[in-house]
Amino acid sequence: MISTGEWVLISVLHQQGYSMRQVARELRVSRNTVKRHLASGKDGPRYFLRGAIESRLDAYKDYILDGCGRPARKPCVQRY
């Protein structure tokens, strides 16, 4: 992914008369990235927040945090 600053630079360099190839070469990004940005006409990239992903261990979370069902004095044994 490219940063928001690079998105702005793509627009600025293109407005200064640089070709898409020159912009891509200058910023070391793909020509398709430059082409996509200029075609979109937007100020920056769109990033979406992902929701929380359920883990397979969520069902055992209390057991794990409780110390693997052992008294507090004895540490959990690491098993390979």
Order of alpha helices (4+ residues) and beta strands (2+ residues): alpha-alpha-alpha-alpha
